[in-house]
């Protein structure tokens, strides 16, 4: 019988976060940094080192918050005879490590089978399939900040569904299929499809790029901006609610770009996806003051990653990558949906909706009828008044003649 814990991931220690960075981005840490002392207080007499933990851990706080929030509620599926798929943060890190090592070449089914059989080390251990799938889902959520389902009992949705014109299926769970590698699943989720209007060969593209800003989305299209920690929902427009979602964990993407600079094909996030996402934020929040003021407001009031305010991607790029990313092969379709909202803004304010309804032709007819009716009523009122005046005058004349 395996170890039993109701909430194995309830508490995340600083040591867990350090080890997480080591697993996710191959951070190398010195003995002083690996020490359990909190990150803010280096030990006395020890010269400050140049480890990434000392340099960049503070900036990763929004991602650490996401990690805590995502892992805390995990509860194993079964108690009793069965083993738990995740018994500690260490187990979760081991799963992440094995997916990183094998996710580019091995299928999901093989990754899962190999990890759990290796862990059992020949001893008798049984982890239920559904719990295995949930453990892998959690690992993939942390690694990619998407929500890919690993449950093979569910029917997988075609990846194209996310790119439906109305984006109706975006809420549907996307699946890392049993036969796919993780890299394959990510490529299916984020399809490359060049949008002609955003290319430099199109005469309108510079105007589109200049006007496609969050300031215009707010002022002209009257859309609300919401942050998301799910990369799949980046730039998703909910026309009914008038909301556009923006993935704001730029530091997470930058760490991934730094970590894969020497091995560009390392899973799980394609470099182009990470860089292009950063480029969409540069496009939507250009360096002029009103855009930056709006972004500062989103950071302070809506908890956007403060790293969004750091402009520039050159330290994270490899040669030629930026040019390709700026063609927006992945996010182009959603960007153009947003531009349509600026070009043809739908009425969203109460008065605007009311005015729009009133401006339709049948309402113009109704307004004319109301006008005519008012004129008739006023005429009748005038007639009554003159009759009354005549009656008073007649009474006065009668009284005068009776005296
Ligand atoms: Zn160090």
Boltz pocket constraint, residues with backbone or C-beta under 6 A from the ligand:
constraints:
  - pocket:
      binder: B
      contacts: [[A, 29], [A, 30], [A, 31], [A, 32], [A, 33], [A, 34], [A, 49], [A, 50], [A, 51], [A, 54]]
      max_distance: 6.0
